[in-house]
Amino acid sequence: MLTEKDNFKAITYKEYIENIQRLDLTWEQREWTMLLWARYCGLQLSRHTTTKLED
């Protein structure tokens, strides 16, 4: 199925999450997509975890 160009499209996590957010979601589903965004796209949220802590 991947041999035909019309059957496959590579997208980023950002595009995937943006498309999901446009759907009519329950609060639980929307929360899941926000957590997915935070994990894979919200890198600024975890930037402090990679810096050395001062004594």
Helices and strands as residue ranges (DSSP letters): G 5-7, H 13-21, H 27-40, H 43-46, G 47-50
